């Protein structure tokens, strides 16, 4: 699965907002500077995030954006879906009975990639903005080592 810049930038900006707001609006220009994202691109993304109910805007001096829900209640999957980024690993159009092959059929590995997309979604739906801000996203991550054919902790793999 390849996540486009739209999804990655939206998550980066929302994590920045969650970390920076402290119950006061944050200007998009400040997020753009900190995250090195084009301001005009952020404006487009935040329009979608606002329509998706994830942020609210505050007008006037000292205005900007606030999270519409708490950082703990806001899931990474919600952010990605709000900016129209599909979470899937197949080439097939989501929800379509037609496959990606020239004859409209599905490839032999379709179910494998479809389930991978489901697992990615479940993972992203389990991670909140607060988790990312607090760097609490790797606690149970395990890496499969082909050398030992057993599952090892990431710290063990890094030490090899």
Sine and cosine of phi, psi and omega as CSV:
sin_phi,cos_phi,sin_psi,cos_psi,sin_omega,cos_omega
0.00,0.00,0.71,-0.71,0.07,-1.00
-0.91,-0.42,0.85,-0.52,0.04,-1.00
-1.00,-0.02,0.82,-0.58,-0.04,-1.00
-0.95,0.30,0.16,-0.99,0.03,-1.00
-0.88,0.47,-0.48,0.87,0.01,-1.00
-0.85,0.52,-0.76,0.65,0.00,-1.00
-0.93,0.36,-0.70,0.71,-0.02,-1.00
-0.90,0.44,-0.71,0.71,-0.02,-1.00
-0.92,0.40,-0.61,0.80,0.03,-1.00
-0.89,0.46,-0.69,0.73,0.01,-1.00
-0.92,0.40,-0.70,0.71,0.02,-1.00
-0.85,0.53,-0.70,0.71,-0.03,-1.00
-0.92,0.38,-0.64,0.77,0.00,-1.00
-0.94,0.35,-0.59,0.81,0.07,-1.00
-0.92,0.40,-0.66,0.75,0.06,-1.00
-0.86,0.50,-0.72,0.69,0.02,-1.00
-0.87,0.48,-0.70,0.71,0.01,-1.00
-0.87,0.49,-0.62,0.79,-0.03,-1.00
-0.98,0.19,-0.54,0.84,-0.15,-0.99
-1.00,-0.08,-0.40,0.92,-0.22,-0.98
-0.93,0.37,-0.72,0.69,-0.04,-1.00
0.72,0.69,0.72,0.69,0.02,-1.00
0.90,0.43,0.37,0.93,0.12,-0.99
-0.75,-0.67,0.55,-0.84,-0.05,-1.00
-0.87,0.49,0.55,-0.83,0.03,-1.00
-0.89,-0.45,0.75,-0.66,0.01,-1.00
-0.96,0.29,0.65,-0.76,0.03,-1.00
-0.88,0.48,-0.53,0.85,0.02,-1.00
-0.87,0.49,-0.59,0.80,0.03,-1.00
-0.93,0.38,-0.67,0.74,0.04,-1.00
-0.90,0.44,-0.69,0.72,0.00,-1.00
-0.85,0.53,-0.68,0.73,0.02,-1.00
-0.91,0.41,-0.75,0.67,-0.04,-1.00
-0.91,0.41,-0.62,0.79,-0.08,-1.00
-0.99,-0.12,-0.06,1.00,-0.01,-1.00
0.83,0.56,0.79,0.62,0.04,-1.00
-0.86,-0.52,0.63,-0.78,0.03,-1.00
-0.84,0.55,0.73,-0.68,0.00,-1.00
-0.88,0.47,-0.67,0.74,-0.02,-1.00
-0.90,0.43,-0.59,0.81,0.05,-1.00
-0.92,0.39,-0.67,0.74,0.04,-1.00
-0.88,0.47,-0.63,0.78,0.02,-1.00
-0.87,0.50,-0.66,0.75,0.05,-1.00
-0.90,0.44,-0.72,0.69,-0.01,-1.00
-0.89,0.46,-0.68,0.74,-0.04,-1.00
-0.94,0.33,-0.43,0.90,0.14,-0.99
-0.88,0.47,-0.68,0.73,0.03,-1.00
-0.94,0.34,-0.64,0.77,0.01,-1.00
-0.91,0.42,-0.59,0.81,0.04,-1.00
-0.92,0.39,-0.71,0.70,0.03,-1.00
-0.89,0.45,-0.52,0.86,0.03,-1.00
-0.98,0.18,-0.03,1.00,0.06,-1.00
0.98,0.21,0.32,0.95,-0.03,-1.00
-1.00,-0.09,-0.40,0.92,0.04,-1.00
-0.72,-0.70,0.32,-0.95,0.14,-0.99
-0.74,-0.67,0.54,-0.84,-0.05,-1.00
-0.98,-0.18,0.50,-0.87,0.06,-1.00
-0.84,-0.54,0.85,-0.53,-0.04,-1.00
-1.00,0.01,0.28,-0.96,0.11,-0.99
1.00,-0.06,-0.05,-1.00,0.02,-1.00
-0.86,0.50,0.71,-0.71,-0.04,-1.00
0.97,0.23,0.20,0.98,-0.02,-1.00
-0.98,0.20,-0.01,-1.00,-0.01,-1.00
0.40,-0.92,-0.62,-0.79,-0.04,-1.00
-0.82,-0.58,0.53,-0.85,0.10,-1.00
-0.78,-0.62,0.42,-0.91,0.15,-0.99
-0.92,0.40,0.65,-0.76,0.04,-1.00
-0.98,0.20,-0.43,0.90,0.06,-1.00
-0.81,-0.59,0.15,-0.99,0.04,-1.00
-0.93,0.37,0.32,-0.95,0.04,-1.00
-0.89,0.45,-0.52,0.85,0.02,-1.00
-0.94,0.33,-0.52,0.85,-0.02,-1.00
-1.00,0.08,-0.26,0.97,-0.07,-1.00
-1.00,-0.07,0.89,-0.45,-0.05,-1.00
-1.00,-0.06,0.56,-0.83,0.01,-1.00
-0.85,0.53,-0.64,0.77,0.03,-1.00
-0.87,0.50,-0.61,0.79,0.02,-1.00
-0.88,0.47,-0.65,0.76,-0.01,-1.00
-0.90,0.43,-0.74,0.67,-0.03,-1.00
-0.89,0.45,-0.70,0.72,0.00,-1.00
-0.93,0.37,-0.54,0.84,-0.01,-1.00
-0.90,0.43,-0.48,0.88,0.01,-1.00
-0.99,-0.11,0.37,0.93,0.08,-1.00
0.90,0.44,0.56,0.83,0.05,-1.00
-0.98,-0.18,0.90,-0.43,0.01,-1.00
-0.95,0.31,0.57,-0.82,0.08,-1.00
-0.96,-0.30,1.00,0.00,-0.02,-1.00
-0.46,-0.89,0.37,-0.93,-0.02,-1.00
-0.88,-0.47,0.01,1.00,0.03,-1.00
-1.00,-0.07,0.28,-0.96,0.10,-0.99
-1.00,0.09,-0.25,0.97,-0.06,-1.00
-0.95,0.30,0.51,-0.86,0.06,-1.00
-0.94,0.34,0.73,-0.68,-0.05,-1.00
-0.86,0.51,0.74,-0.68,0.05,-1.00
0.99,0.16,-0.05,1.00,-0.02,-1.00
-1.00,-0.03,0.68,-0.73,0.05,-1.00
-0.96,0.28,-0.25,0.97,0.00,-1.00
-0.98,0.19,0.57,-0.82,0.03,-1.00
-1.00,-0.06,-0.05,-1.00,-0.08,-1.00
-1.00,-0.05,-0.12,0.99,-0.02,-1.00
-0.98,0.21,0.33,-0.94,-0.03,-1.00
-0.84,0.55,-0.52,0.85,0.01,-1.00
-1.00,0.01,0.24,0.97,0.00,-1.00
0.95,0.32,0.12,0.99,0.03,-1.00
-1.00,0.08,0.18,-0.98,0.03,-1.00
-0.99,-0.15,0.57,-0.82,0.00,-1.00
-0.95,0.30,0.24,-0.97,-0.03,-1.00
-0.90,0.44,-0.41,0.91,-0.06,-1.00
-0.99,-0.16,0.19,0.98,-0.07,-1.00
-0.81,0.59,-0.76,0.65,-0.04,-1.00
-0.89,0.46,-0.58,0.82,0.05,-1.00
-0.87,0.50,-0.78,0.63,-0.05,-1.00
-0.95,0.32,-0.55,0.83,0.05,-1.00
-0.90,0.43,-0.69,0.73,0.02,-1.00
-0.92,0.39,-0.59,0.81,0.08,-1.00
-0.87,0.50,-0.70,0.71,0.05,-1.00
-0.86,0.51,-0.65,0.76,0.05,-1.00
-0.89,0.46,-0.67,0.74,0.00,-1.00
-0.92,0.40,-0.64,0.77,0.05,-1.00
-0.88,0.47,-0.72,0.69,0.03,-1.00
-0.86,0.51,-0.73,0.68,0.00,-1.00
-0.86,0.51,-0.65,0.76,0.02,-1.00
-0.90,0.43,-0.76,0.65,-0.03,-1.00
-0.91,0.42,-0.50,0.87,0.06,-1.00
-0.96,0.27,-0.30,0.95,0.01,-1.00
-1.00,-0.01,-0.14,0.99,-0.05,-1.00
-0.96,-0.29,0.81,-0.59,0.04,-1.00
-0.99,-0.11,0.25,-0.97,0.10,-0.99
-0.87,0.50,-0.60,0.80,0.03,-1.00
-0.88,0.47,-0.61,0.79,0.05,-1.00
-0.88,0.47,-0.69,0.72,-0.02,-1.00
-0.93,0.38,-0.70,0.71,0.04,-1.00
-0.85,0.52,-0.68,0.74,-0.02,-1.00
-0.99,0.11,0.06,1.00,-0.02,-1.00
0.82,0.57,0.69,0.73,0.00,-1.00
-0.95,-0.33,0.76,0.65,-0.07,-1.00
-0.90,-0.45,-0.03,1.00,-0.07,-1.00
-0.86,-0.51,0.22,0.98,-0.09,-1.00
-0.83,0.55,-0.63,0.78,-0.07,-1.00
-0.93,-0.37,0.20,0.98,-0.01,-1.00
-0.91,0.41,0.74,-0.68,0.07,-1.00
-0.79,-0.61,0.51,-0.86,-0.02,-1.00
-0.90,-0.43,0.71,-0.70,0.03,-1.00
-1.00,0.04,0.83,-0.56,0.00,-1.00
-0.98,-0.18,0.85,-0.53,0.01,-1.00
-0.96,0.29,-0.34,0.94,0.00,-1.00
-0.95,0.32,-0.64,0.77,-0.06,-1.00
-0.95,-0.30,-0.11,0.99,-0.06,-1.00
0.75,0.66,0.62,0.78,0.12,-0.99
-0.65,-0.76,0.30,-0.95,0.00,-1.00
-1.00,0.08,0.74,-0.67,-0.01,-1.00
-0.81,-0.58,0.38,-0.92,0.09,-1.00
-0.94,0.33,0.52,-0.85,0.01,-1.00
-0.83,0.55,-0.58,0.82,0.00,-1.00
-0.90,0.43,-0.55,0.83,0.04,-1.00
-0.94,0.34,-0.63,0.78,0.00,-1.00
-0.92,0.40,-0.67,0.74,-0.02,-1.00
-0.90,0.44,-0.51,0.86,-0.02,-1.00
-0.97,0.25,-0.28,0.96,-0.05,-1.00
-0.97,0.24,0.00,0.00,0.00,0.00
